[in-house]
Amino acid sequence: MSVYKRKYSKGKKPIWWVDYRDASGKRVRRSSGTSNKQEAESLEAKWKLEVYQQKQWDKDPEHTFDELMLEFLRETTEKKPSAWVERIHVAHLYGELSGKVLSSLADTDVKKYIKARKSYGIKDGTINRELTTLSSALNFGRTELKWDIPNPVSECKLEEPAGRVRWITHEEAQKLIDAVKDSVQAPHMSDFLRLALNTGCRSGEMLGLEWNRVDMSAGLILLEAEHTKNRKRRSVPLNQEAYSAILGRARFRAEYCPDSPWVFSHKDGARLKSVKTAFKVACKKIGIEDFRIHDLRHTCAAWLVQARVPLPEIRDLLGHSSIKMTEKYAHLNPDNIRKAVAVLDNLSRFGHDCEKGKKKQLEIPALTA
């Protein structure tokens, strides 16, 4: 039978799959993405017609936006920590692009999507992230699926305002740590704050950290590609404060859940999924306003810049994909610019001395014979 169901998890609707051979004779088992048998059979007929056209007339089959997203979500986003975000982006994209034949996709279609999203009051940054997902899907279709389709997204990105850089002082940070130090409801928060402020790690990177990726002897934590936002592996060194935070978690584990694989866990060993509530309560307690969990990462970067750590080193620590992302912190250390304008003072003094020299030359009396 060429249309069939696979085994599925309890509580989930079964999806119909199609079994056929492509133009080269290779067997293909492909998900229809639907639990409706008639829809699956319609897709089967479409795919078989495309194979026939390709075999008889060497005609490349047409592919739709819906087909692309089905393949893209199944093959890529399930392996990424940000999969749920991309699924939200795709849900919005479907509203304007569902059924669109990709070979005819043009910048006008992308601009139409932008206009529609703006009409709902969506910010430029959010729209750009949705377009990034669309561009990633199109590139996936071109490189992985070998589809001959265009990618007009790059020319349509919107210009965004400068990114937010909110940070706190060392004194404020210590008050925040002291506010949660003896918390019964959130015994993890002190260690979480200290680790975040001293490594610049993202919240998801810390909450997803497992003990087998902590090297206490080397003073490092390892973040594999699947644990980072930009899919790049990196090692994060631990200074004394960060090391102390990890030790705090190790003592908690030894007392309550010695078999737990998670650095940040509940007493029963289950992974700690969020610290938002405890963080919000701590900020309110000491009067820190407009401060988010991600701003702990900004604070780490700000402290490093103010300590004159070179931007490339900060980039590597934070795992930025380019130095451009790190440059948004450069204004926090104006010393280099101050040295530059100081040159003008030197030039001004030099010019003044030259003028004085000229006047002295004019005042020299003429030599008599």
VEXMIRO-465938 format. One record per residue (C-alpha): z negated, y negated, x negated; residue in three letters; chain; residue number from 0. Coordinates in steps of 0.5 Angstrom, whole numbers, padded with zeros to 4 digits. Layout:
% VEXMIRO-465938
ATOM       Z       Y       X   resn   chain   resi
ATOM       Z       Y       X    ALA       A    NUM
...
//
This chain:
% VEXMIRO-465938
ATOM       Z       Y       X   resn   chain   resi
ATOM    0000    0000    0000    MET       A      0
ATOM    0002   -0007   -0003    SER       A      1
ATOM   -0003   -0011    0001    VAL       A      2
ATOM   -0010   -0008    0000    TYR       A      3
ATOM   -0018   -0010   -0001    LYS       A      4
ATOM   -0022   -0010   -0007    ARG       A      5
ATOM   -0029   -0008   -0007    LYS       A      6
ATOM   -0033   -0014   -0005    TYR       A      7
ATOM   -0041   -0017   -0005    SER       A      8
ATOM   -0045   -0016    0001    LYS       A      9
ATOM   -0045   -0022    0005    GLY       A     10
ATOM   -0038   -0024    0002    LYS       A     11
ATOM   -0031   -0024    0006    LYS       A     12
ATOM   -0026   -0019    0003    PRO       A     13
ATOM   -0020   -0022    0000    ILE       A     14
ATOM   -0013   -0019    0001    TRP       A     15
ATOM   -0010   -0017   -0006    TRP       A     16
ATOM   -0002   -0016   -0007    VAL       A     17
ATOM    0001   -0011   -0011    ASP       A     18
ATOM    0008   -0012   -0014    TYR       A     19
ATOM    0013   -0012   -0020    ARG       A     20
ATOM    0015   -0018   -0023    ASP       A     21
ATOM    0022   -0020   -0025    ALA       A     22
ATOM    0021   -0016   -0032    SER       A     23
ATOM    0018   -0010   -0028    GLY       A     24
ATOM    0011   -0011   -0030    LYS       A     25
ATOM    0006   -0009   -0025    ARG       A     26
ATOM    0002   -0015   -0022    VAL       A     27
ATOM   -0004   -0015   -0018    ARG       A     28
ATOM   -0005   -0022   -0015    ARG       A     29
ATOM   -0011   -0025   -0011    SER       A     30
ATOM   -0008   -0028   -0004    SER       A     31
ATOM   -0014   -0032   -0004    GLY       A     32
ATOM   -0015   -0031    0004    THR       A     33
ATOM   -0019   -0026    0008    SER       A     34
ATOM   -0013   -0026    0013    ASN       A     35
ATOM   -0008   -0020    0013    LYS       A     36
ATOM   -0002   -0024    0016    GLN       A     37
ATOM   -0003   -0030    0011    GLU       A     38
ATOM   -0003   -0025    0005    ALA       A     39
ATOM    0003   -0021    0008    GLU       A     40
ATOM    0006   -0028    0008    SER       A     41
ATOM    0005   -0029    0001    LEU       A     42
ATOM    0007   -0022   -0001    GLU       A     43
ATOM    0014   -0024    0002    ALA       A     44
ATOM    0014   -0030   -0002    LYS       A     45
ATOM    0012   -0028   -0008    TRP       A     46
ATOM    0017   -0022   -0008    LYS       A     47
ATOM    0023   -0027   -0006    LEU       A     48
ATOM    0021   -0031   -0012    GLU       A     49
ATOM    0022   -0024   -0016    VAL       A     50
ATOM    0029   -0023   -0013    TYR       A     51
ATOM    0031   -0030   -0014    GLN       A     52
ATOM    0029   -0030   -0021    GLN       A     53
ATOM    0032   -0023   -0022    LYS       A     54
ATOM    0039   -0024   -0019    GLN       A     55
ATOM    0040   -0031   -0020    TRP       A     56
ATOM    0035   -0033   -0026    ASP       A     57
ATOM    0032   -0038   -0022    LYS       A     58
ATOM    0025   -0040   -0023    ASP       A     59
ATOM    0020   -0039   -0017    PRO       A     60
ATOM    0017   -0045   -0014    GLU       A     61
ATOM    0010   -0046   -0015    HIS       A     62
ATOM    0005   -0050   -0010    THR       A     63
ATOM   -0001   -0054   -0011    PHE       A     64
ATOM   -0005   -0049   -0007    ASP       A     65
ATOM   -0003   -0043   -0012    GLU       A     66
ATOM   -0004   -0047   -0018    LEU       A     67
ATOM   -0011   -0048   -0016    MET       A     68
ATOM   -0013   -0041   -0014    LEU       A     69
ATOM   -0011   -0039   -0021    GLU       A     70
ATOM   -0014   -0044   -0024    PHE       A     71
ATOM   -0021   -0044   -0021    LEU       A     72
ATOM   -0021   -0036   -0022    ARG       A     73
ATOM   -0019   -0036   -0029    GLU       A     74
ATOM   -0022   -0042   -0032    THR       A     75
ATOM   -0028   -0045   -0028    THR       A     76
ATOM   -0032   -0039   -0027    GLU       A     77
ATOM   -0033   -0039   -0034    LYS       A     78
ATOM   -0035   -0046   -0035    LYS       A     79
ATOM   -0042   -0049   -0034    PRO       A     80
ATOM   -0039   -0055   -0030    SER       A     81
ATOM   -0035   -0050   -0025    ALA       A     82
ATOM   -0039   -0053   -0019    TRP       A     83
ATOM   -0037   -0060   -0021    VAL       A     84
ATOM   -0029   -0058   -0022    GLU       A     85
ATOM   -0029   -0054   -0015    ARG       A     86
ATOM   -0032   -0061   -0012    ILE       A     87
ATOM   -0026   -0064   -0015    HIS       A     88
ATOM   -0021   -0059   -0013    VAL       A     89
ATOM   -0024   -0060   -0005    ALA       A     90
ATOM   -0022   -0067   -0005    HIS       A     91
ATOM   -0015   -0066   -0009    LEU       A     92
ATOM   -0013   -0061   -0003    TYR       A     93
ATOM   -0014   -0067    0002    GLY       A     94
ATOM   -0008   -0070   -0001    GLU       A     95
ATOM   -0004   -0065   -0005    LEU       A     96
ATOM   -0004   -0058   -0001    SER       A     97
ATOM    0002   -0055    0000    GLY       A     98
ATOM    0006   -0060   -0005    LYS       A     99
ATOM    0011   -0056   -0009    VAL       A    100
ATOM    0009   -0058   -0017    LEU       A    101
ATOM    0016   -0058   -0019    SER       A    102
ATOM    0017   -0065   -0015    SER       A    103
ATOM    0010   -0067   -0017    LEU       A    104
ATOM    0011   -0075   -0019    ALA       A    105
ATOM    0007   -0081   -0021    ASP       A    106
ATOM    0008   -0083   -0014    THR       A    107
ATOM    0004   -0077   -0011    ASP       A    108
ATOM   -0002   -0079   -0016    VAL       A    109
ATOM   -0002   -0086   -0014    LYS       A    110
ATOM   -0002   -0084   -0007    LYS       A    111
ATOM   -0008   -0080   -0008    TYR       A    112
ATOM   -0012   -0086   -0012    ILE       A    113
ATOM   -0010   -0090   -0006    LYS       A    114
ATOM   -0013   -0085   -0001    ALA       A    115
ATOM   -0019   -0084   -0005    ARG       A    116
ATOM   -0020   -0092   -0006    LYS       A    117
ATOM   -0020   -0093    0001    SER       A    118
ATOM   -0026   -0089    0002    TYR       A    119
ATOM   -0030   -0093   -0003    GLY       A    120
ATOM   -0030   -0088   -0009    ILE       A    121
ATOM   -0031   -0091   -0015    LYS       A    122
ATOM   -0025   -0091   -0021    ASP       A    123
ATOM   -0030   -0087   -0026    GLY       A    124
ATOM   -0030   -0081   -0020    THR       A    125
ATOM   -0023   -0082   -0019    ILE       A    126
ATOM   -0021   -0081   -0026    ASN       A    127
ATOM   -0026   -0075   -0027    ARG       A    128
ATOM   -0022   -0072   -0021    GLU       A    129
ATOM   -0015   -0073   -0024    LEU       A    130
ATOM   -0018   -0070   -0030    THR       A    131
ATOM   -0019   -0064   -0027    THR       A    132
ATOM   -0012   -0064   -0024    LEU       A    133
ATOM   -0009   -0065   -0031    SER       A    134
ATOM   -0013   -0059   -0033    SER       A    135
ATOM   -0010   -0055   -0028    ALA       A    136
ATOM   -0003   -0057   -0029    LEU       A    137
ATOM   -0004   -0056   -0037    ASN       A    138
ATOM   -0007   -0049   -0035    PHE       A    139
ATOM   -0001   -0048   -0031    GLY       A    140
ATOM    0004   -0050   -0036    ARG       A    141
ATOM    0001   -0046   -0042    THR       A    142
ATOM   -0003   -0040   -0039    GLU       A    143
ATOM    0002   -0039   -0033    LEU       A    144
ATOM    0008   -0041   -0037    LYS       A    145
ATOM    0010   -0045   -0031    TRP       A    146
ATOM    0016   -0050   -0032    ASP       A    147
ATOM    0012   -0056   -0028    ILE       A    148
ATOM    0011   -0063   -0030    PRO       A    149
ATOM    0004   -0067   -0031    ASN       A    150
ATOM    0004   -0074   -0029    PRO       A    151
ATOM   -0003   -0075   -0029    VAL       A    152
ATOM   -0004   -0079   -0036    SER       A    153
ATOM    0000   -0085   -0034    GLU       A    154
ATOM   -0004   -0086   -0028    CYS       A    155
ATOM   -0011   -0086   -0030    LYS       A    156
ATOM   -0015   -0092   -0028    LEU       A    157
ATOM   -0019   -0097   -0033    GLU       A    158
ATOM   -0026   -0096   -0032    GLU       A    159
ATOM   -0032   -0101   -0034    PRO       A    160
ATOM   -0036   -0100   -0040    ALA       A    161
ATOM   -0041   -0094   -0039    GLY       A    162
ATOM   -0048   -0095   -0038    ARG       A    163
ATOM   -0053   -0095   -0044    VAL       A    164
ATOM   -0060   -0095   -0041    ARG       A    165
ATOM   -0065   -0093   -0046    TRP       A    166
ATOM   -0073   -0094   -0047    ILE       A    167
ATOM   -0077   -0096   -0053    THR       A    168
ATOM   -0082   -0091   -0057    HIS       A    169
ATOM   -0088   -0094   -0054    GLU       A    170
ATOM   -0085   -0093   -0047    GLU       A    171
ATOM   -0083   -0086   -0049    ALA       A    172
ATOM   -0090   -0085   -0051    GLN       A    173
ATOM   -0093   -0087   -0045    LYS       A    174
ATOM   -0088   -0083   -0041    LEU       A    175
ATOM   -0090   -0077   -0045    ILE       A    176
ATOM   -0097   -0078   -0044    ASP       A    177
ATOM   -0096   -0079   -0036    ALA       A    178
ATOM   -0094   -0071   -0036    VAL       A    179
ATOM   -0098   -0069   -0042    LYS       A    180
ATOM   -0103   -0065   -0037    ASP       A    181
ATOM   -0099   -0064   -0031    SER       A    182
ATOM   -0101   -0058   -0027    VAL       A    183
ATOM   -0095   -0058   -0023    GLN       A    184
ATOM   -0090   -0059   -0029    ALA       A    185
ATOM   -0093   -0056   -0035    PRO       A    186
ATOM   -0086   -0056   -0038    HIS       A    187
ATOM   -0085   -0064   -0038    MET       A    188
ATOM   -0088   -0066   -0044    SER       A    189
ATOM   -0084   -0061   -0048    ASP       A    190
ATOM   -0078   -0063   -0044    PHE       A    191
ATOM   -0078   -0070   -0046    LEU       A    192
ATOM   -0080   -0069   -0053    ARG       A    193
ATOM   -0074   -0064   -0054    LEU       A    194
ATOM   -0069   -0069   -0051    ALA       A    195
ATOM   -0071   -0075   -0054    LEU       A    196
ATOM   -0071   -0072   -0061    ASN       A    197
ATOM   -0065   -0068   -0060    THR       A    198
ATOM   -0060   -0072   -0055    GLY       A    199
ATOM   -0059   -0065   -0052    CYS       A    200
ATOM   -0057   -0066   -0045    ARG       A    201
ATOM   -0061   -0063   -0039    SER       A    202
ATOM   -0057   -0057   -0038    GLY       A    203
ATOM   -0056   -0055   -0045    GLU       A    204
ATOM   -0064   -0055   -0045    MET       A    205
ATOM   -0065   -0052   -0039    LEU       A    206
ATOM   -0060   -0046   -0040    GLY       A    207
ATOM   -0063   -0045   -0047    LEU       A    208
ATOM   -0065   -0038   -0049    GLU       A    209
ATOM   -0070   -0036   -0054    TRP       A    210
ATOM   -0064   -0032   -0058    ASN       A    211
ATOM   -0061   -0038   -0059    ARG       A    212
ATOM   -0067   -0041   -0062    VAL       A    213
ATOM   -0068   -0040   -0070    ASP       A    214
ATOM   -0075   -0042   -0072    MET       A    215
ATOM   -0074   -0041   -0079    SER       A    216
ATOM   -0068   -0045   -0080    ALA       A    217
ATOM   -0071   -0050   -0075    GLY       A    218
ATOM   -0064   -0050   -0071    LEU       A    219
ATOM   -0062   -0049   -0064    ILE       A    220
ATOM   -0055   -0046   -0063    LEU       A    221
ATOM   -0051   -0048   -0057    LEU       A    222
ATOM   -0045   -0044   -0056    GLU       A    223
ATOM   -0038   -0047   -0053    ALA       A    224
ATOM   -0040   -0044   -0046    GLU       A    225
ATOM   -0047   -0048   -0046    HIS       A    226
ATOM   -0044   -0055   -0048    THR       A    227
ATOM   -0040   -0060   -0043    LYS       A    228
ATOM   -0034   -0061   -0048    ASN       A    229
ATOM   -0034   -0053   -0049    ARG       A    230
ATOM   -0035   -0054   -0057    LYS       A    231
ATOM   -0040   -0050   -0061    ARG       A    232
ATOM   -0045   -0054   -0064    ARG       A    233
ATOM   -0052   -0053   -0068    SER       A    234
ATOM   -0058   -0058   -0067    VAL       A    235
ATOM   -0063   -0059   -0072    PRO       A    236
ATOM   -0070   -0060   -0070    LEU       A    237
ATOM   -0075   -0065   -0073    ASN       A    238
ATOM   -0082   -0064   -0073    GLN       A    239
ATOM   -0083   -0067   -0066    GLU       A    240
ATOM   -0077   -0063   -0063    ALA       A    241
ATOM   -0080   -0056   -0067    TYR       A    242
ATOM   -0087   -0058   -0064    SER       A    243
ATOM   -0084   -0058   -0057    ALA       A    244
ATOM   -0081   -0051   -0058    ILE       A    245
ATOM   -0087   -0048   -0060    LEU       A    246
ATOM   -0091   -0051   -0054    GLY       A    247
ATOM   -0086   -0047   -0050    ARG       A    248
ATOM   -0087   -0041   -0054    ALA       A    249
ATOM   -0094   -0041   -0053    ARG       A    250
ATOM   -0093   -0042   -0046    PHE       A    251
ATOM   -0088   -0036   -0046    ARG       A    252
ATOM   -0093   -0032   -0050    ALA       A    253
ATOM   -0099   -0033   -0045    GLU       A    254
ATOM   -0095   -0032   -0038    TYR       A    255
ATOM   -0088   -0029   -0039    CYS       A    256
ATOM   -0087   -0026   -0046    PRO       A    257
ATOM   -0081   -0022   -0043    ASP       A    258
ATOM   -0077   -0029   -0041    SER       A    259
ATOM   -0071   -0030   -0044    PRO       A    260
ATOM   -0071   -0038   -0042    TRP       A    261
ATOM   -0074   -0043   -0047    VAL       A    262
ATOM   -0076   -0047   -0040    PHE       A    263
ATOM   -0078   -0042   -0035    SER       A    264
ATOM   -0083   -0042   -0029    HIS       A    265
ATOM   -0090   -0038   -0030    LYS       A    266
ATOM   -0086   -0032   -0027    ASP       A    267
ATOM   -0081   -0032   -0033    GLY       A    268
ATOM   -0075   -0035   -0028    ALA       A    269
ATOM   -0071   -0040   -0031    ARG       A    270
ATOM   -0073   -0047   -0029    LEU       A    271
ATOM   -0067   -0050   -0026    LYS       A    272
ATOM   -0069   -0058   -0025    SER       A    273
ATOM   -0074   -0063   -0027    VAL       A    274
ATOM   -0072   -0069   -0023    LYS       A    275
ATOM   -0078   -0069   -0019    THR       A    276
ATOM   -0083   -0069   -0024    ALA       A    277
ATOM   -0079   -0074   -0028    PHE       A    278
ATOM   -0078   -0079   -0022    LYS       A    279
ATOM   -0086   -0078   -0021    VAL       A    280
ATOM   -0087   -0080   -0029    ALA       A    281
ATOM   -0083   -0086   -0029    CYS       A    282
ATOM   -0086   -0088   -0023    LYS       A    283
ATOM   -0093   -0087   -0025    LYS       A    284
ATOM   -0092   -0092   -0031    ILE       A    285
ATOM   -0087   -0097   -0028    GLY       A    286
ATOM   -0081   -0095   -0032    ILE       A    287
ATOM   -0075   -0097   -0027    GLU       A    288
ATOM   -0067   -0095   -0027    ASP       A    289
ATOM   -0068   -0089   -0032    PHE       A    290
ATOM   -0065   -0083   -0031    ARG       A    291
ATOM   -0066   -0076   -0034    ILE       A    292
ATOM   -0059   -0077   -0038    HIS       A    293
ATOM   -0062   -0084   -0041    ASP       A    294
ATOM   -0066   -0079   -0045    LEU       A    295
ATOM   -0060   -0078   -0049    ARG       A    296
ATOM   -0058   -0085   -0049    HIS       A    297
ATOM   -0065   -0087   -0052    THR       A    298
ATOM   -0064   -0082   -0058    CYS       A    299
ATOM   -0057   -0085   -0059    ALA       A    300
ATOM   -0060   -0092   -0059    ALA       A    301
ATOM   -0066   -0090   -0064    TRP       A    302
ATOM   -0061   -0087   -0069    LEU       A    303
ATOM   -0057   -0093   -0069    VAL       A    304
ATOM   -0062   -0098   -0070    GLN       A    305
ATOM   -0065   -0093   -0076    ALA       A    306
ATOM   -0058   -0094   -0079    ARG       A    307
ATOM   -0056   -0087   -0078    VAL       A    308
ATOM   -0048   -0087   -0079    PRO       A    309
ATOM   -0044   -0086   -0072    LEU       A    310
ATOM   -0040   -0080   -0075    PRO       A    311
ATOM   -0047   -0077   -0076    GLU       A    312
ATOM   -0049   -0079   -0069    ILE       A    313
ATOM   -0043   -0076   -0066    ARG       A    314
ATOM   -0044   -0069   -0069    ASP       A    315
ATOM   -0051   -0069   -0067    LEU       A    316
ATOM   -0049   -0071   -0059    LEU       A    317
ATOM   -0043   -0067   -0059    GLY       A    318
ATOM   -0038   -0072   -0057    HIS       A    319
ATOM   -0031   -0070   -0057    SER       A    320
ATOM   -0029   -0077   -0061    SER       A    321
ATOM   -0032   -0082   -0065    ILE       A    322
ATOM   -0030   -0087   -0059    LYS       A    323
ATOM   -0035   -0084   -0054    MET       A    324
ATOM   -0041   -0086   -0060    THR       A    325
ATOM   -0038   -0093   -0061    GLU       A    326
ATOM   -0041   -0095   -0054    LYS       A    327
ATOM   -0048   -0095   -0058    TYR       A    328
ATOM   -0046   -0099   -0064    ALA       A    329
ATOM   -0048   -0106   -0061    HIS       A    330
ATOM   -0055   -0104   -0062    LEU       A    331
ATOM   -0055   -0105   -0069    ASN       A    332
ATOM   -0052   -0112   -0071    PRO       A    333
ATOM   -0054   -0111   -0078    ASP       A    334
ATOM   -0046   -0110   -0080    ASN       A    335
ATOM   -0044   -0116   -0076    ILE       A    336
ATOM   -0050   -0120   -0079    ARG       A    337
ATOM   -0048   -0119   -0086    LYS       A    338
ATOM   -0040   -0121   -0084    ALA       A    339
ATOM   -0042   -0128   -0081    VAL       A    340
ATOM   -0047   -0129   -0087    ALA       A    341
ATOM   -0041   -0129   -0091    VAL       A    342
ATOM   -0039   -0135   -0088    LEU       A    343
ATOM   -0045   -0139   -0090    ASP       A    344
ATOM   -0044   -0137   -0097    ASN       A    345
ATOM   -0037   -0140   -0096    LEU       A    346
ATOM   -0040   -0146   -0094    SER       A    347
ATOM   -0044   -0147   -0099    ARG       A    348
ATOM   -0039   -0145   -0104    PHE       A    349
ATOM   -0034   -0151   -0101    GLY       A    350
ATOM   -0040   -0156   -0101    HIS       A    351
ATOM   -0041   -0154   -0109    ASP       A    352
ATOM   -0034   -0155   -0110    CYS       A    353
ATOM   -0034   -0162   -0106    GLU       A    354
ATOM   -0040   -0164   -0111    LYS       A    355
ATOM   -0036   -0162   -0117    GLY       A    356
ATOM   -0030   -0166   -0115    LYS       A    357
ATOM   -0035   -0173   -0114    LYS       A    358
ATOM   -0038   -0171   -0121    LYS       A    359
ATOM   -0031   -0171   -0124    GLN       A    360
ATOM   -0029   -0178   -0121    LEU       A    361
ATOM   -0036   -0181   -0124    GLU       A    362
ATOM   -0035   -0179   -0131    ILE       A    363
ATOM   -0033   -0186   -0135    PRO       A    364
ATOM   -0027   -0186   -0139    ALA       A    365
ATOM   -0027   -0185   -0146    LEU       A    366
ATOM   -0026   -0191   -0150    THR       A    367
ATOM   -0022   -0191   -0157    ALA       A    368
//
